[in-house]
Amino acid sequence: MNGEQNWKCAKCGAALEMKKVVFSYMGRSFGHEVPTCPECGRVLITKELALGRMAEVEILMEDK
């Protein structure tokens, strides 16, 4: 969240907190810290993360 925005959960209204979340893709798992709702556990995947790191991991896994 880098201090840019104070995101709130659309479901609960709680302020999001950075938390390490494990993602799975094609049978493999990787962890990354993302803004997460402490109440319901929903996560925010920013455009930068989706088009950056997650896209890189997707390409690496598909190439194997």
C-alpha positions as CSV (number, residue, x, y, z in Angstrom):
1,M,0.0,0.0,0.0
2,N,3.1,2.2,0.2
3,G,1.2,5.0,1.9
4,E,-0.4,5.9,-1.4
5,Q,-4.0,5.0,-0.5
6,N,-5.9,4.0,2.6
7,W,-8.0,1.3,1.0
8,K,-11.1,0.0,2.8
9,C,-12.9,-3.3,2.2
10,A,-16.0,-2.9,0.0
11,K,-17.8,-5.7,2.0
12,C,-16.9,-4.8,5.6
13,G,-15.6,-1.2,5.5
14,A,-12.5,-2.2,7.5
15,A,-9.1,-0.7,6.7
16,L,-6.9,-3.1,4.7
17,E,-3.7,-4.3,6.2
18,M,-0.6,-5.8,4.5
19,K,-0.5,-9.5,4.9
20,K,1.4,-12.3,3.2
21,V,-1.0,-14.4,1.1
22,V,-0.3,-17.6,-0.7
23,F,-1.5,-17.8,-4.3
24,S,-1.7,-21.1,-6.3
25,Y,-1.4,-21.4,-10.1
26,M,-1.0,-24.5,-12.1
27,G,-0.3,-26.6,-9.1
28,R,2.4,-24.3,-7.7
29,S,2.2,-21.8,-4.9
30,F,3.9,-18.5,-4.2
31,G,3.5,-15.9,-1.5
32,H,3.2,-12.2,-1.7
33,E,2.2,-9.4,0.7
34,V,-1.0,-7.8,-0.4
35,P,-3.6,-5.5,1.2
36,T,-6.0,-7.7,3.1
37,C,-9.2,-7.2,5.0
38,P,-8.6,-8.2,8.7
39,E,-12.4,-8.8,9.1
40,C,-13.4,-11.0,6.1
41,G,-10.0,-11.9,4.5
42,R,-10.7,-10.4,1.1
43,V,-7.5,-9.3,-0.7
44,L,-6.8,-6.4,-3.0
45,I,-4.9,-7.3,-6.2
46,T,-3.6,-4.0,-7.6
47,K,-3.2,-3.4,-11.3
48,E,0.5,-3.1,-10.8
49,L,0.7,-6.5,-9.1
50,A,-1.5,-8.2,-11.6
51,L,0.4,-6.9,-14.6
52,G,3.8,-7.1,-12.9
53,R,4.9,-9.8,-10.6
54,M,1.9,-12.1,-11.1
55,A,2.2,-11.9,-14.9
56,E,5.9,-12.8,-14.6
57,V,5.2,-15.8,-12.4
58,E,2.4,-16.9,-14.8
59,I,4.8,-16.8,-17.8
60,L,7.6,-18.7,-15.9
61,M,5.2,-21.4,-14.8
62,E,3.6,-21.8,-18.3
63,D,7.0,-22.1,-19.9
64,K,7.9,-25.2,-17.7
